[in-house]
Amino acid sequence: CYRVSVVHEKGSYYKQDNLFFDQHTLEELKGSGPYAGRYKDGSFADKMIRSALDLHEGIILGWFGKLIMLFAALTSASLPITGFMMWRRKAKLKS
């Protein structure tokens, strides 16, 4: 079985067609799962599953999306540190 992936938008992972062909006859095979087949023929749920990585990395909104994801990552990374600092300050005030 051969797999051919056609990317329709440079730098994007979800707008692509994943086609499968028999290795002997080169007949197109029906794939299964959310990533198989043509993007335009996929259901809404399949398109959302395909876009998960692009949403995670902020690729969908371009540089603005990447900037949003950077601030979201920095905020979530700072939460344990600020939580510890607040707990420590509260513990010092009690004693």
N, C-alpha and C positions, 0 to 999 in steps of 0.2 A: 504494500500500500504506500503510495506517495502522497505527501501533503504539500499543497501549494498555498501560500499565504500572499494575498494581494492587499497592500496597504494603500488606502485611498487618501489619507491625509498624513503628510510628513510629520514625524514626531508624535504620532498618536498610535495607541495600541488597540483601541476599541473599534475604530472604523476600518475594519479589514475583513476580507473574505477568506475563509479557510476551507479549501476544497480538497477532497480526497479522491485519488484515482487508483484503479487496479494496476498493479505493477506489470502485468502481462498484456492486458488488452487496452489499458489506458481509458477504460470506461469510468465515468464519474460515479463514485460511491456516495451513498447517503451517510453522512456522519451523524453522531449523536452528541448531545450536550449543548450548552449555551454558546460555545465558541465555534461550533461546526456550522458550515453553510455560509451563505451570503449575508452580509450585515443588513441589507435592506429587507430581506425576507424574515429576519428574526422578530420574535415577539418583543413587547415592551420590556418584559422581565429579562429576556436574554440580553437586550441592549443595555439594561442597567447593570447586569452582572459583568458584561464586557467592559463597562466604563469604570468599574471599581478601582482599578489601578491608576487610571488617568485622574480620577477624582482624588485619590490618595496622594498622588504626587503633584496635583494642581495643574496638570498639563492642559486640561479642558479650557481654562480661562486664560491661558497664555502666561506672560510674566506676572500679571496681576494675581492670578490663581496661585502661582508659586510663592509670591510674597505673602498671600493670606496663609498658605500652609506653613511657611516659615514662622510667622508669628504664632500660629496655633501650636506648632511644635515647641517653640521657645516657652510659651505660656505653660503648656502641659509639663515640660521638663522642669520648670521653676516651682511648680506646686509642692513637691515634697520638701524642697529647701525652705520655702517660705512657711510651710506648715510646721517644720521643725523649729524654725526661728520663733514663731508665735508660741509654740508649746514651751520652749525654753524660757521665753520672757514671762509667760504666765507662771511657770514653776518658780522662777526667781522672785516674783512678786508675792507668792504664797509663803515663802520661807523668810 
